[in-house]
């Protein structure tokens, strides 16, 4: 859901920006910024909208493609977060929410491999990432296998590198996702994989990918090389 859609449904619900802000517990200028598109529609705002305007639930999916960002925009966001591989793209200072970057990346069906490879760096080096909200959003979208797999190989990498603080921070959320693992097979944001590629990956994928039923060959050694890059 984008800001314009939120505004449309808010008006259909007969609520003003001031009323929406008061009922959600935010300030009216924040709601205004959301509707103008300069701030993302938060979970709290979306849930409030669904409560006052139930028909918006079926009209706009919270996990729809309208919320995803292109690989190029995600590269800029990763640069803004401090990821060294895309630092050259962060030409203008801007506030970037690591949660939105990871969430939007995992919701994208066909993602540039360089963006996928950068996600473990965010998981390790961005301690401001709200994992409680991230895991809640991921489970709503039935994408827990994607995040679970990424966390699995990232935790393995942090242990190899003796990044103990990161491992301690990530492991509880990995355990939480293991309890909600899905039985369906999925890709790591590579829906365009051919059947031949899927069969090859099914035979050769590492243990973590088999557990999470993900068609991918990413392993902890490759992740460790990414994670070792200079932190923010």
C-alpha positions as CSV (number, residue, x, y, z in Angstrom):
1,X,0.0,0.0,0.0
2,X,1.4,3.4,-0.9
3,X,0.5,6.8,0.5
4,X,-2.0,7.8,-2.2
5,X,-4.0,4.5,-1.6
6,X,-3.9,5.1,2.2
7,X,-5.3,8.6,1.7
8,X,-8.1,7.3,-0.6
9,X,-9.2,4.7,1.9
10,X,-8.9,7.0,4.8
11,X,-11.3,9.4,3.1
12,X,-13.7,6.6,2.3
13,X,-13.6,5.7,6.0
14,X,-14.6,9.3,6.8
15,X,-11.5,10.1,8.8
16,X,-9.4,13.2,8.7
17,X,-5.6,13.2,9.0
18,X,-5.9,14.7,12.5
19,X,-8.3,11.9,13.5
20,X,-6.1,9.2,12.0
21,X,-3.0,10.6,13.7
22,X,-4.8,10.8,17.1
23,X,-6.2,7.2,16.9
24,X,-2.9,5.7,15.8
25,X,-0.8,7.7,18.2
26,X,1.3,9.7,15.8
27,X,1.4,13.4,14.8
28,X,-0.7,14.8,11.9
29,X,2.4,15.9,9.9
30,X,3.6,12.3,9.9
31,X,0.3,11.2,8.3
32,X,0.6,14.0,5.8
33,X,4.1,12.9,4.9
34,X,2.9,9.3,4.5
35,X,0.2,10.3,2.1
36,X,2.6,12.4,0.1
37,X,4.9,9.4,-0.3
38,X,7.9,10.8,1.6
39,X,7.4,8.3,4.4
40,X,6.3,4.6,4.1
41,X,2.9,3.4,5.3
42,X,3.7,1.9,8.7
43,X,2.2,-1.3,10.1
44,X,0.3,0.7,12.7
45,X,-1.3,2.9,10.1
46,X,-2.2,0.0,7.9
47,X,-3.8,-1.9,10.7
48,X,-5.7,1.1,11.8
49,X,-7.0,1.6,8.3
50,X,-8.1,-2.1,8.1
51,X,-10.0,-1.6,11.4
52,X,-11.9,1.5,10.3
53,X,-12.3,0.5,6.7
54,X,-12.4,-3.4,6.5
55,X,-13.0,-3.4,2.7
56,X,-9.5,-2.0,2.2
57,X,-8.0,-5.4,3.3
58,X,-9.2,-7.2,0.2
59,X,-8.7,-4.2,-2.1
60,X,-5.1,-3.7,-1.3
61,X,-2.9,-6.6,-0.2
62,X,-0.3,-5.7,2.5
63,X,2.2,-7.9,0.7
64,X,1.4,-6.7,-2.8
65,X,3.9,-5.8,-5.5
66,X,3.1,-2.1,-5.2
67,X,5.2,-2.1,-2.0
68,X,8.3,-3.5,-3.6
69,X,11.2,-1.4,-4.9
70,X,13.2,-2.0,-8.0
71,X,16.7,-3.5,-7.6
72,X,18.2,-0.1,-8.6
73,X,16.4,1.7,-5.9
74,X,17.3,-1.0,-3.4
75,X,21.0,-0.5,-4.3
76,X,20.7,3.2,-3.5
77,X,19.0,2.3,-0.2
78,X,21.8,-0.2,0.6
79,X,24.3,2.5,-0.1
80,X,22.5,4.8,2.2
81,X,22.7,2.2,4.9
82,X,26.4,2.1,4.6
83,X,26.9,-1.1,2.5
84,X,30.3,-0.7,0.9
85,X,29.4,-2.3,-2.3
86,X,26.9,0.4,-3.2
87,X,28.3,3.3,-1.2
88,X,29.0,5.1,-4.5
89,X,25.2,5.3,-5.1
90,X,24.5,7.2,-1.9
91,X,25.1,10.6,-3.4
92,X,22.4,12.4,-1.4
93,X,22.1,12.0,2.4
94,X,18.8,10.4,3.3
95,X,17.3,8.4,6.1
96,X,16.9,4.7,5.2
97,X,15.1,2.2,7.3
98,X,17.0,-1.1,7.2
99,X,13.7,-3.0,7.9
100,X,12.1,-1.6,4.8
101,X,15.1,-2.5,2.7
102,X,15.2,-6.1,3.8
103,X,11.4,-6.5,3.7
104,X,11.1,-5.0,0.2
105,X,14.0,-7.0,-1.1
106,X,12.5,-10.3,0.2
107,X,9.1,-9.4,-1.3
108,X,10.7,-8.9,-4.8
109,X,10.2,-12.0,-7.0
110,X,13.2,-11.4,-9.2
111,X,16.0,-9.5,-7.5
112,X,19.5,-8.5,-8.7
113,X,21.9,-11.1,-7.2
114,X,24.1,-8.3,-5.9
115,X,21.2,-7.0,-3.8
116,X,20.5,-10.5,-2.4
117,X,24.1,-11.0,-1.6
118,X,24.2,-7.6,0.4
119,X,21.3,-8.5,2.7
120,X,23.4,-10.5,5.2
121,X,25.6,-7.5,5.7
122,X,22.5,-5.5,6.7
123,X,21.4,-8.2,9.1
124,X,24.8,-8.2,10.8
125,X,25.9,-4.5,10.8
126,X,22.6,-2.7,11.3
127,X,21.8,-3.2,14.9
128,X,18.9,-0.7,14.6
129,X,16.9,-3.2,12.5
130,X,13.6,-3.9,14.2
131,X,13.6,-7.7,14.1
132,X,10.3,-8.1,15.9
133,X,8.5,-6.0,13.3
134,X,10.4,-7.6,10.5
135,X,9.6,-11.1,11.4
136,X,5.9,-10.2,12.0
137,X,5.7,-8.6,8.5
138,X,7.6,-11.5,6.9
139,X,5.2,-14.0,8.4
140,X,2.2,-12.0,7.2
141,X,3.6,-12.3,3.7
142,X,4.5,-16.0,4.1
143,X,8.1,-15.3,3.3
144,X,9.6,-16.8,6.5
145,X,11.6,-19.4,4.5
146,X,13.4,-16.7,2.6
147,X,14.4,-14.7,5.8
148,X,15.0,-17.9,7.7
149,X,17.5,-19.2,5.2
150,X,19.3,-15.8,5.1
151,X,19.5,-15.8,8.9
152,X,20.7,-19.4,9.0
153,X,23.7,-18.8,6.7
154,X,24.3,-15.4,8.3
155,X,24.5,-16.8,11.8
156,X,26.8,-19.6,10.6
157,X,29.0,-16.9,9.1
158,X,29.1,-14.8,12.2
159,X,30.2,-17.8,14.2
160,X,33.0,-18.6,11.8
161,X,34.1,-14.9,12.1
162,X,33.7,-14.9,15.9
163,X,31.2,-12.0,15.6
164,X,29.7,-13.1,18.8
165,X,27.5,-10.1,19.5
166,X,25.8,-10.4,16.1
167,X,25.3,-14.1,16.5
168,X,23.6,-13.6,19.9
169,X,21.4,-10.9,18.5
170,X,20.3,-12.9,15.5
171,X,19.8,-16.4,16.9
172,X,16.6,-15.8,18.8
173,X,14.8,-14.6,15.6
174,X,16.2,-17.5,13.7
175,X,14.7,-19.9,16.3
176,X,11.4,-18.1,16.1
177,X,11.2,-18.4,12.3
178,X,12.1,-22.1,12.5
179,X,8.9,-22.7,14.3
180,X,6.9,-21.2,11.4
181,X,8.8,-22.8,8.5
182,X,6.6,-23.4,5.5
183,X,6.4,-26.6,3.6
184,X,6.3,-25.1,0.1
185,X,9.5,-24.8,-2.0
186,X,10.6,-21.3,-2.8
187,X,13.4,-19.3,-4.4
188,X,15.6,-16.6,-2.9
189,X,13.9,-13.9,-4.9
190,X,14.6,-15.7,-8.2
191,X,11.2,-16.6,-9.6
192,X,12.6,-16.7,-13.1
193,X,14.7,-19.8,-12.4
194,X,14.2,-22.4,-15.1
195,X,13.1,-26.0,-14.3
196,X,16.6,-27.2,-15.1
197,X,18.2,-24.7,-12.7
198,X,15.7,-25.6,-10.0
199,X,16.5,-29.3,-10.4
200,X,20.2,-28.6,-10.2
201,X,19.8,-26.5,-7.1
202,X,17.6,-29.1,-5.5
203,X,20.4,-31.7,-5.9
204,X,23.3,-29.4,-5.0
205,X,21.9,-26.8,-2.5
206,X,23.6,-26.7,0.9
207,X,22.1,-28.1,4.1
208,X,20.5,-24.7,5.2
209,X,18.8,-24.3,1.8
210,X,17.4,-27.9,2.0
211,X,16.1,-27.2,5.5
212,X,14.3,-24.0,4.5
213,X,13.2,-25.5,1.1
214,X,14.9,-22.7,-0.8
215,X,16.3,-23.1,-4.3
216,X,19.7,-21.4,-3.7
217,X,23.4,-22.2,-3.4
218,X,24.4,-19.4,-1.1
219,X,26.5,-20.7,1.8
220,X,28.1,-19.4,5.0
221,X,31.5,-19.0,3.4
222,X,30.2,-16.6,0.8
223,X,28.2,-14.7,3.4
224,X,31.3,-14.4,5.6
225,X,33.2,-12.7,2.8
226,X,30.3,-10.1,2.5
227,X,29.9,-9.7,6.3
228,X,33.6,-9.0,6.8
229,X,33.3,-5.8,4.7
230,X,33.8,-2.6,6.7
231,X,30.8,-1.8,8.9
232,X,29.1,1.5,9.1
